[in-house]
Amino acid sequence: MYIWLVSPYHTGSHQAWAEGYAHHSRHDVTLLTMAGRFWKWRMQG
């Protein structure tokens, strides 16, 4: 199975979780990430 994991706030614990999931999953995981800044602006759209 191919999985695209979208991470709009890729830093700290979010980054650790996403990379850990991708590393330990038996599926083909592709990370689509954005830097861990401007999260309030992104949250509002």
Secondary structure as the mmCIF struct_conf table of DSSP 4:
data_model
#
loop_
_struct_conf.conf_type_id
_struct_conf.id
_struct_conf.beg_label_comp_id
_struct_conf.beg_label_asym_id
_struct_conf.beg_label_seq_id
_struct_conf.end_label_comp_id
_struct_conf.end_label_asym_id
_struct_conf.end_label_seq_id
STRN STRN1 TYR A 2 HIS A 10
BEND BEND1 THR A 11 THR A 11
HELX_RH_AL_P HELX_RH_AL_P1 GLY A 12 HIS A 24
BEND BEND2 ARG A 26 HIS A 27
STRN STRN2 ASP A 28 ALA A 35
BEND BEND3 GLY A 36 GLY A 36
HELX_RH_AL_P HELX_RH_AL_P2 TRP A 39 GLN A 44
#
